[in-house]
Amino acid sequence: LALSHQLYRSKGVWPDLLASVGWKFETGESPFDASNGEVFVGTGYQSVSTSLTGVKVVDPVVYFGGVTYTHNFSTLEQVGKFEPGHSAGFNFGMAIALNLNTSLSLNYDQQFTQKSKLNGVRIAGSNATVGIVSIGSTYSIDDKLSLDISVGIGVTADSPDALLRINVPYRGRF
């Protein structure tokens, strides 16, 4: 769940600036509950993330780039107190309008995650550097609702080999 707000509207050469804050819930089953080789899709902890993004329109192209930070909350498990490493990163890319409702996008996302801790002791090998190149498309269903689908390829050893993202952004005023 994320909320965004436009902090600055572009004037001249300066880009639009957008701020975002998001919350990741403990969804799915926790990997800490796994036994006998089972694999669960949840992370087992909650996190809050923030981002600052610059967006510049040079019709028909939109250039964007930003920085992110994620704070992962600790959790108490049977093995003890688990503190997942926090992460920071950056991203940049561009979207090209194909028509009034459809765009094609290309972007790069890099995240650096600190080592996690168990009972205050850093876990060797738990830090990660994840880089993903993605291509996607956005279709505007109406003025407020869009469908955004992208596929990504991992370019670092810690990255997933492939990634599929499906987002349904809703624009409205609160």
N, C-alpha and C positions, 0 to 999 in steps of 0.2 A: 504494500500500500504506500503510495507516494503522493505528495502534494508539491506543486511547483508554483512559483510566482515570478512574474517579470519585474525585475528591479529597475531596469533602465531601457528606454525605447531608443533605438538607433537614431543618431543624428550625424549626417555626413559620413566620415570614415569609421566612426566608432560603431561597434556591434551592439546588438541587444544583449542584455545580461539577464540570465534567469537563475534563480536559486531553487533548490529542491531539497526536501527532507523526506525520508522514507523509513518505514518500519517493516522488518521481516519477522513474521511470527514463527512459532514452533509448529510448522505444519508437517504432516506426514508422521511416520514413526521414527524415533530417534535411533541413530546408529549405535548408541550406547546400550540399546536393548537387544541388539543382534546376538544371535547364538546359532551355532551349527552352520556357519557360513552364509546366513541370511543377509540380504542386502536391503537396506531401507533408504527411502528417498529423502527423509528429513535430515536436518543438521543437528537437532537436539538443543539448540539455543536460539535466542532472539538477537536481533541487531538493529541498529539505527544508522542510517547513512545520510550524508549531506553531499551536495554537489553545487558547483558554480559553473555555468556554461555560457559561452559567448556564441552568438549566432549572427552571421552577416549574410544578407541577401544580395546577390549579384545576379539578377534575373537572367536565365531560368535556374541558376544554381544557388543553393544555400550552403554556406560553409559553417562548420561548427567545431567547437573544441571546448574542453573543460577539465576540471580537476574534481576528484572525489575523495571522500574519507568515510570509512565504515568502522563503527565501534561495535564489537561483538560482546554480548553480555555473558558472564560466567554462569555455569550451571553446576549443581551438585549431583553427582552420579554415584553409583555403587563403588566406583574405584576412587572417588574423592572429588575435590573441586577442580573442574575443568575450565580453563580460561582460554578461549580461542583467540588467536592473534588478530589484532586490528589490521586494517588495510588502507592503503592510499594509492591513488592512481591518476591516470589521465586518459583522455580520449580525443580523437579528432576525426573529421571526415567531411563528406559532402553529400547533398541530396540534389537530384536533378529532376525538375518537374517534367513529366511526360505529357500531361494534359492537366485540366483543372482539378481532377480528382486523384490522380496517380503520380507517385514519384518513385524513383529508384535511388537507393543510397549505398554508399560504400564508407566503411569506417574502421578505425583501429582502436582497440581498447587495451590498456596495460594496467595491471594491478600488482602491487607489491604487498604481500601479507607477512606480518611478523610471526615469529615462532609462538606456538601455543604453549600453555603451561598446565601441568597436572600437579596439584598440591604445591604450587609455587615454584616448581622446577620446570625449566624450559624443556620441551620435547624436541630432541634432535631430529632434524629433517622435516619439521612441521611448517617451516616458512615456505613461501611459494612466490614465484614470479609468473604471472599468467598474462599472455598476450594473445589476442584474438583478432583476426581480420574477418569482417563480416560484409555480406552483401544482402540487401533486402529491398522490400517494396512497401509503401504505405498507400492505402486506398481510403479516401475520405467518404464515409458512408453518408454523412450529412455535415452540417456546420459544426456539430458538437462531438461527433463520434467517428473514430477512425479504426482501421485494422492495419496493424504493422507486423509483418512477418519477415524474419531474416534468418540466414544460415551463416554460421561462422566456422572458421578453421583455426585450430590452435597452432601458434608459431613458436611456443617455448616448451621446454620439457615438462613443465608443470601444468600446461594447458590441456583441456579436453581435446580430443582429436577432432570432434565435430560438435556443433551446438545449434539447436533450433530454438528461436525465440518467437513467441507470439504475444503481442501486446494489444490491448484495446484501450487506447487513450480516450478519455472523456474530457472535453473542455467546457467549463462552466464557471459561474461566479458563486462564491459563498459569502 
